[in-house]
């Protein structure tokens, strides 16, 4: 997935979870933050920031913060990017069977899952995407805050598998340079237990890193999962 026009700046502060002050061309600009998560390890004052530019009059802010540089590595932190990149990746039929239908934001048991897929040989599958921006010493973790919604989604995937569908959890790690993904046990142990239960029930747990550049992001190489 690619953005339109982008601009570089320097992150200064985040007054709330929706907004950030970024220095652009020597001026302080109030920017929309396209991620309501904590992102404390990313939004460090002085960090290089990548901004998506918006046409005049279309939004309250001229820019949206979509990526930052962390220790020399660009990390995409746009919460909408993982699903867009995942759809492009799914169109290459990476699951071992040719995908003929991709439907986004489908309802199952009263909740919304990210993808429903069908294959040319009769396969039917549900797939949920989680974007991962938390990393420490090469270990990527999810979530960075408790997510009862994430636990609930894994329950839906388990029951979809029991009903005869294929079921997948895809962790889209929005950076390069990680060697393993694991649940963030310290932050939300219940999510880690739900991952274990889902894997035991036959839900496939997949993690992929991403190639990130200032203007976009694409799903790339597989990353081992440890849970």
Secondary structure as GFF3:
##gff-version 3
##sequence-region A 1 227
A	DSSP	beta_strand	6	16	.	.	.	ID=ss1
A	DSSP	beta_strand	19	24	.	.	.	ID=ss2
A	DSSP	beta_strand	27	33	.	.	.	ID=ss3
A	DSSP	beta_strand	48	53	.	.	.	ID=ss4
A	DSSP	beta_strand	63	70	.	.	.	ID=ss5
A	DSSP	beta_strand	73	76	.	.	.	ID=ss6
A	DSSP	alpha_helix	81	90	.	.	.	ID=ss7
A	DSSP	beta_strand	99	108	.	.	.	ID=ss8
A	DSSP	beta_strand	111	119	.	.	.	ID=ss9
A	DSSP	beta_strand	124	132	.	.	.	ID=ss10
A	DSSP	beta_strand	134	136	.	.	.	ID=ss11
A	DSSP	beta_strand	139	142	.	.	.	ID=ss12
A	DSSP	alpha_helix	148	162	.	.	.	ID=ss13
A	DSSP	beta_strand	166	173	.	.	.	ID=ss14
A	DSSP	beta_strand	180	183	.	.	.	ID=ss15
A	DSSP	alpha_helix	189	200	.	.	.	ID=ss16
A	DSSP	beta_strand	204	213	.	.	.	ID=ss17
A	DSSP	beta_strand	216	222	.	.	.	ID=ss18
A	DSSP	beta_strand	224	226	.	.	.	ID=ss19
###
